[in-house]
């Protein structure tokens, strides 16, 4: 999701300032919680022993769990998701890497726990987890998206961590924490037949999730080297309904005829860009963080457009995302914004 240059360090978990007071916790969202997107500094991680720190450590029980996970895991166009399938997809995407069987199985074992954590969180937050959202998380292999692009280095062993957090991708962008992504995916209510647009491709994970639910998933990334690299990762997974491009998300994707059922913005805007409202279909939903750059008080707004074209908005939760760059940074708020467009907090 989203992007900012030279903010996140390489190879470390990215976290928000004073993260303990505002992070998402499984099953709980209160007035202090925030969705972790792109954040301005690194976490302070305690020193631990090499064995304890290893993301690949696996017990006999974990091996049995991993075997069960493989049986119900994601099935791609080319077959089931195995270590060989992972390595082949990484090679085809231009990111060759190697994993041992033990390392791959350790990741799959952690996924089982992470899936339970996601389901519990969504059940507690919404009353019930959307089965389509859970299926998408089960199908999309998150370890494939853990990659540090400037260093050309996979970080697959970091996937499905016990303490969900954003992870640096390079170029100032991050792979958002999986609870935050699950939350935003369920809020936008994707449905079969929908056409979606994401502003801020980042790792490509969010667009991949949506692609498992909707008819077609579009995504725009403003950082050219990241957008070009990530644009190559979908085909090896068989995700042929994802289309990306490098560009300024302020203007949306007007060439897509008919517009979008869902628009999800993953960077903080000072106001909602008028072009996005124009491209939102009647009956459509748009999620966008609105607030001042690098300041507290950002809020996730949910916009809906009725069949008559009237736009309504509601405040959802407090968030903290990096700013929307490009045109948003130098164009003042239009004199006649959409009727529901609120001022930045």
DAVEN-V159492 format. One record per backbone hydrogen bond with DSSP energy under -0.5 kcal/mol. NH is the residue of the N-H (numbers start at 1). CO is the residue of the C=O. If there is no record, write none. Layout:
((NH | CO) (NH | CO))
//
This chain:
((2 | 200) (7 | 4) (14 | 166) (15 | 41) (19 | 16) (21 | 18) (22 | 18) (22 | 19) (23 | 19) (25 | 28) (28 | 25) (33 | 30) (34 | 22) (35 | 318) (37 | 35) (37 | 320) (41 | 15) (43 | 13) (45 | 43) (53 | 49) (54 | 50) (54 | 51) (57 | 54) (63 | 59) (64 | 60) (65 | 61) (66 | 62) (67 | 63) (68 | 64) (69 | 65) (70 | 66) (71 | 67) (72 | 68) (72 | 69) (73 | 69) (74 | 138) (76 | 74) (76 | 79) (77 | 237) (79 | 76) (81 | 74) (82 | 80) (86 | 82) (87 | 83) (88 | 84) (89 | 85) (90 | 86) (91 | 87) (92 | 88) (93 | 89) (94 | 91) (95 | 90) (104 | 100) (105 | 101) (106 | 102) (107 | 103) (108 | 104) (109 | 105) (110 | 106) (111 | 107) (112 | 108) (113 | 109) (114 | 110) (115 | 111) (116 | 112) (117 | 113) (118 | 114) (119 | 115) (120 | 116) (121 | 117) (122 | 118) (123 | 119) (124 | 120) (125 | 121) (126 | 122) (127 | 123) (133 | 130) (134 | 130) (135 | 131) (136 | 132) (137 | 133) (138 | 134) (139 | 135) (140 | 136) (141 | 139) (142 | 140) (144 | 141) (145 | 142) (146 | 142) (146 | 143) (147 | 145) (148 | 153) (149 | 147) (149 | 169) (152 | 148) (152 | 149) (153 | 148) (155 | 146) (158 | 155) (159 | 156) (161 | 158) (164 | 162) (166 | 14) (167 | 175) (168 | 12) (169 | 173) (170 | 173) (173 | 170) (174 | 1) (175 | 167) (176 | 174) (177 | 36) (181 | 177) (182 | 178) (183 | 179) (184 | 180) (185 | 181) (186 | 182) (187 | 183) (188 | 184) (189 | 186) (190 | 185) (194 | 191) (196 | 216) (197 | 262) (198 | 218) (199 | 264) (200 | 198) (200 | 220) (201 | 220) (204 | 201) (208 | 204) (209 | 205) (210 | 206) (211 | 207) (212 | 208) (212 | 209) (213 | 210) (214 | 210) (215 | 194) (216 | 194) (217 | 241) (218 | 196) (219 | 243) (220 | 198) (221 | 245) (224 | 222) (227 | 223) (228 | 224) (229 | 225) (230 | 226) (231 | 227) (232 | 229) (233 | 230) (237 | 234) (238 | 235) (239 | 234) (240 | 238) (242 | 239) (243 | 217) (245 | 219) (247 | 221) (249 | 247) (251 | 248) (252 | 249) (256 | 253) (257 | 255) (259 | 256) (260 | 279) (261 | 195) (262 | 195) (263 | 285) (264 | 197) (265 | 263) (265 | 287) (266 | 199) (268 | 322) (269 | 289) (273 | 271) (276 | 273) (277 | 273) (278 | 274) (279 | 275) (280 | 276) (280 | 277) (281 | 260) (283 | 305) (284 | 281) (285 | 261) (286 | 303) (287 | 263) (288 | 301) (290 | 299) (291 | 269) (295 | 292) (298 | 295) (299 | 290) (300 | 317) (301 | 288) (301 | 299) (302 | 314) (303 | 286) (303 | 301) (304 | 312) (305 | 284) (306 | 310) (309 | 306) (312 | 304) (314 | 302) (316 | 300) (319 | 298) (320 | 35) (324 | 268) (325 | 323) (328 | 325) (329 | 326) (330 | 327) (331 | 327) (332 | 330) (337 | 334) (341 | 338))
//
